[in-house]
Amino acid sequence: MIRLSAFADESDNSLEGQIAALKRNGISLLEIRNINGKNVMELTDDEAKAIRARLDEAGIRMWSIGSPINKVDINISDEEHEASVRRGCELAKIFGAENIRVFSFYNALDKREKMLNRMKKTVEIGNLYGIRMCHENDKGLYGDNLARTKDVLDNTPGIYSVYDPANFIQTGEKSSDTIPALAPRAFYYHIKDVVAETGELVPAGYGDANILGLINQIEGDKVLTIEPHLKIFGGYVLNDKTVLKTKFKFETNIEAFDAAVKGIKDVLAKAGYKEENGVFVK
């Protein structure tokens, strides 16, 4: 069984707009990143509680906190690092989320031991709260290519993996290498696609990330978080240091988000999955 989650901030900045995007596309899980003009980590307890209440009312469950934890310079202080991780965990408990997306630091290529110690501390704090810490491979961080992502996963006991196929393509890796090496060990997946030659983001199935091959590797019950990146959205400049290049032009963020959902649903259909009551089964 496969369930879909989404970064609904790519459809709308507001909570109500994000709920509408999920409802419109038959998605019942949210990976929260930016909402009502704030990054999730900037929310107060009261704001988080109000969001949780509204999501509960709408029948939407918080799958993961799409946090920027560890997407910072390795040279931040221990106190700042640990406070960030604890705050993410506190928010996760309020939201009822069991997972937090984390990264593996900028400027850490020559500071591997420090990076690994910080990753271990991230997991240690997560364990205290009963939260899974899920490492995402991303551009410019220690864990951006295949070898260093494996290094993080192999040497951080208790870390989970979020596999992002497009991010690997953007660092020069081939899906034929990363899918067999990392897809089977991923806890969940971020779904976006990219044309390798041009760096243009496209809906799933239109690029070189081999999303169909990825889906065919999945066994058991898994979650796919749709991360469209098909049009500039409110929080993009807060989360990514690169220029967004897209192949297809969409008039609105709503149109781009819906196209991304259709893309992955089409790939799931090609892989033999059928949508039944909001989940995909073979």
Secondary structure, DSSP 4 states (H G I P E B T S, - for coil): -EEEEE-GGGT-SSHHHHHHHHHHTT--EEEE-EETTEEGGG--HHHHHHHHHHHHHHT-EEEEE---TT-SBTTS-HHHHHHHHHHHHHHHHHHT--EEEE---BS-TT-HHHHHHHHHHHHHHHHHHT-EEEEE--TTBGGGSHHHHHHHHHTSTT-EEEE-HHHHHHTT--HHHHHHHHGGG-SEEEE-EEETTTTEEESTTSSSS-HHHHHHH--SSEEEEE---SS--TTHHHH--S---BSS--SSHHHHHHHHHHHHHHHHHHTT-EEETTEEE-
